[in-house]
């Protein structure tokens, strides 16, 4: 058992007992997700390196490759949700893992025969992205059928912690693998991670309730519209989506500005920049570890707005960092951001899962992801433009303040009168 897992077990044992640690099916899902997340983090480093090192790709080509990995979220997220709601979610996850194993496995095979091209990398990035969209929507929709409603906070906290851990250690592992076996060979690690995830999901014994049969004459557009209507017609979910979308907009700004701020304003060496930037992942790991415990103390619903308005308030100190010892303010504020956002995400995802009817779960998750992920690239563009107009430090200050202020969207909603997440799927 890893150190992170032992810490999680200690935290949970101090609250309601280690209930999830006795649930074999959840542990299988969690272990498969952990390995898959680490593998995906490796590929985020290895895939561009394949293009640069093996194919001598231009900067523009690498940019196109990066965009191709996320294209599917903008294009097919909504229809994916409608399809997921009409199919067994466990089966969708198994098929997606198998397809990603084959898709990514084609890269080292093509490299071995010296037939790898940029066209193949683009197609791999797009196809793997499509599978990831379907897997992620099915994955979040499947969890409520696997654990009790009162365990959702703890379950999402564990899943979020290992995701943050993968983001922290995955790139370093990816760089090491690239040095040992080459960029194409490093992609093998991600392909094998999907095999492990598939085997873990195959081992889950509990079966979900079969989805209701779709009306023969119901068009896909109507099902998509029904999901959007549910999300934006719900008085609290609507505010949660606006808050998350606004938070991601300003998060995109900070991501675009942070590296420039460290290197050009604070004159941090490139070697130390990555270490300082790791503060966010460390904070996120802590947030996942303690999200469930904090929710029990202050309320599993109340913590949604508290995490944004109270926990994240000190993040602005990152923009006040100065050269010398003052640079330490940046990883401190950056870590606060990671901690607060992880607690917020665990809480809001758990709330969404608890108030959404099972037959709408896939469309709800797809609709939310479609909106909130779409603001990230807009934030990056806005951050670059604002940094050019008013300076990097002032723009970074605006981004941190805006990120904190997004919490007011959920505070001024019926959510502030609710202490805990409802224990049923009706609101």
Protein Blocks (a to p, Z undefined) as FASTA:
>chain_A
ZZklmmmmmmmmmmnopfklmmmklmmmmmmmmmmmmmmmmmmmmmmmmmmmmnopafkl
mmmmmmmmmmmmmmmmmmmmmmmmmpcfklmmmmmmmmmmmmmmmmmmmmmnopacfklm
mmmmmmmmmmmmmmmmmmmmmmmmmpcfklmmmmmmmmmmmmmmmmmmmmmmmmmmmmmn
ojklmmmmmmmmmmmmmmmmmmpmbdcdddddddfklcfklmmmmmmmmmmmpmklmmmm
mmmmmmmmmmmmmmmmmmmmmmmmnopafklmmmmmmmmmmmmmmmmmmmmmmmmmnopk
lmmmmmmmmmmmmmmmmmmpcehjllmmmmmmmmmmmmmmmmmmmmmmmmmmmmpcfklm
mmmmmmmmmmmmmmmmmmmmmmmmmmmmnojklmmmmmmmmmmmmmmmmmmpcklmpfbd
cfbfbZZ
